[in-house]
Amino acid sequence: MSDFQILNNIDHKDLRITDTAGAPLGDAIHNCPAYTFEFRDLQGDFPILLQNTDQDGLIPVALMGFEAGENLFLDGDGWQALSRPAFLRKGPFLIGQHQTEDGEEVRLLSVDMSHPRVSEDQTGEAVFQPLGGRTEYLERVADLLEQIHEGADHTRRFTTALNDLDLVESVTMDITLRDGSKNQLMGFFALNEDRVRDLSGEALAELSARGFLMPLFMMLASLSNMGRLIQRKEQGQGAGP
């Protein structure tokens, strides 16, 4: 169970975070949320699909494996891709909304003390300097969280626009590997390339004006990574369930 606490340099003065990749650190997942600001980087490594969630509805995800607990880009404590999704890079931190005694909503940096990246043996990246200032590591994380906070709204509006234009379709993939084993990918959605191709000039101009055209084409381009993901599976790469 999560144990989020408002980050401060008194209670968390000795806090350290393990910043390497690894299955024991929470990276053994086959997909994670993706944000439009990172699509350009992610499309070089991962298929970017969509998934329906109870809390946020349809969200983009970076696909890293074919079954729960499988990440084909893990290699011990190494990461075998040029890019790494922001969701994984942020580690145990988030920006939460907190209410003051006056009823005002403020945004504060929080940390999940139950997260496996939180170090208990004084190894890893220090969060605060000896005199209480933020370390460079924490500054980088804070900048990333701001990107995620701002990017989440743009990403929600992007997926709404895709739905409004009827560009999304459910996909089921039956994958047979060379050894005869079968994998089925279900519960995901993808862009329908034919419908994108048929968009009017007016619709394309509107998407461009709203900053949605680039991430749309990055999503389409990312689908070429499906074959490479299957190849990684066949070669036995990554961490499995």
N, C-alpha and C positions, 0 to 999 in steps of 0.2 A: 504494500500500500504506500502511496506517495506521502511524503512528509515535507511539504513546502513551507519554507520559512523566509521571511523578509531578510534579505542579505544585509549584514552590517559588519563593521570592522571590529566589533567587540565580541559578539557571540561566535563570529566566524573568522577570527583573526588568524587561526592556524589552518584554515581550510585549504586543502589541496585537491586538484582535479586531475585524474588520469586522462590524458588527451590523445592517447594512441587508439588505434582501432582494435576491436577484438570481440569475439562472441560473448565472453563473460561480462563485457562492458555494455551490453545492450544492443550491439550491432547485428545480432543474428535475427534479422527480420527480412522478409522477402519484398517488402515495399515500404515506403514512407512518404509523408506529404511532401509535395514540391511546390515552389512558389514561382510566379512568372518572372521575377527578377533573376532567377538562376537558370531558366530554361536554356539559354544560349550555351551555358557550360554543361548542363546535364545531358543535353541531347547528343553529345559526343560519346556518351558511355551507356546510358540507360534508355529503355523505352519509357516514354512518359504517357501514362494512361490516366483514366479517371476512375474513381471509386465512390460509391454511395456510402455516406456515413450518417449515423443517427443524429449527431450533433450539428454538423455543418453541411449536410446534404452532399452534393457532388463535389469532390475535390480532386485536383491533379495529384498523381503519385508517381514516384520513380520506382520502376520495377527492378528488383535486384535478385530475384529467384522465382521459383515456380510453386513453392509450397511453404507453409508457415514454418518459420525458424530457419529458413535457408537463405543465406546471403552468398552469392557466387563471387563476390568481390573481396571477400576476406581471405587473408593468408596469414594465420597466426595473429600477430599484432601488426600486420601490414595491411595496407589498403591498395587493392589492385585496380585502380581507375584513376584517370587524370583529375576527375572532379569528385567531390563528396557532398551529398545533399546537406543543406543548411540545417535540416532537422536533426541530423546526426552530429554536425559540428557544434551545435549549441550546447550539447551535453545536458547537464542537470538544471540548466537555468531557463527562466522565462520572465517575461514582463507581465506582472499581474495588476489587476485593478484593486485598489484598497480604499476603504472609506475612512475619512478622518472623523474626529469627534464632532466636527461641524457639518458632517454629512457630505463633504466634498470628496469626489472621486479623484484619486491620484494614482499614477502609475509608478510602481516600484519594482526593482529587480528582486526576484525570489530564486531560491535554490531548493531542489528536492534532495534532502539529506539522506533519503533512502536509495538514491540512484547509485548503481554500481560504480560509476566514475568518481564518486566522492571517496577520497582516499582516507584510510584509517591508519596508515603506517608512515605518514609524513613523506610520501613520494608523490611525484606528479607536479603539476603547475600550481604555484602559489597564487592565491586570489588577492591577498593584501600584502603590502610591504610592511616591514617591521614597525614603522611609525604610523601605520593605518591607511596609507594611500593605496589607490588601486594599482595593481601590477599591469604591465603591458598585456598580459594574457587576458585579464578581466576587461580591459579597455576594448580588446578585439571582440570578446564575446558580447559586450554591451553594444558595440556597433552592429554586430550581426543581429542581435535581438531587435534593434531598431529597424533594420532592414526587413526582418520577418514581420514585425508589427505593422509596418507600412505596407509591405508586400501582400499581407494576408487580405487586406481590403481590396487591393487591385486584383488579386487572384479570384476572390469571390465574384467580383463584377465580371471578370473574364469568363468564368464558367457559366454565369447567368446569361451572358451574351451568346455563348455557344448553344445553350439550350433554347434560347429565344429564336435562334436562326435554324434550329433543328439540325445541328451539325454532329450530334452525338448519337452513337449507336452502341448497343450491348455487344460484347464480343466473347466468344468461347473458343478456346484454342485447344485442339487435341494434338499433343506433341508426342511422337514416337521416336525414341533415341535409337542409335545404331545397335545397341545391345538388346533391342526389343522392348525395353521398359517404356511404359506410357505415362505421360503427365497431362493433366487437364487443367487449363487455366480458366477459371470461371469468376464471375462477380465483378468484372471490369468493363469499362466503356472506353471507346476510342473515337477519334474523329472519323467521319465518313468522307473519304477523299473526293468522291464524286460530287457530294453536296458542296464541299468547299470549292471545287472547280466550277460549279454552277452559280456561285455567288455573283450577284450583280455588282456593277461598278460602284453603285451607291452604297451597297452593304460593305464592300471592301474599304471604301473611303471612310465610312463610319467606324469600322473596326480600327483602321489606321489612326484616326483622330483620337480614339480612346486608348491608344497604346496597346491594342490587342492583336494587331496583325503579326508582329514579330513572334510573340509566343505561340500563336496559332501555327505558323509555319515551322517553328522549332519543334512543336509537338508532332507534326507530320513527319519531319525529318528524323525524329527520334525512333520511329517505328522500324527503321532499318537495323536497329540494334537487337531486334528480337532474334535474328539468326545468330548473332555473336553470343547472345545470352544462352541459347541452346548449345552452342559450341562449348561454352564454359561448363555447362552441365555435363556434357558428354566427356569432357576431359577431367571431370572430377575435381574442378576447382572450387574454392570457397568453403564455407562452413555450412553443413547440412543439419536438418532437424535430428 
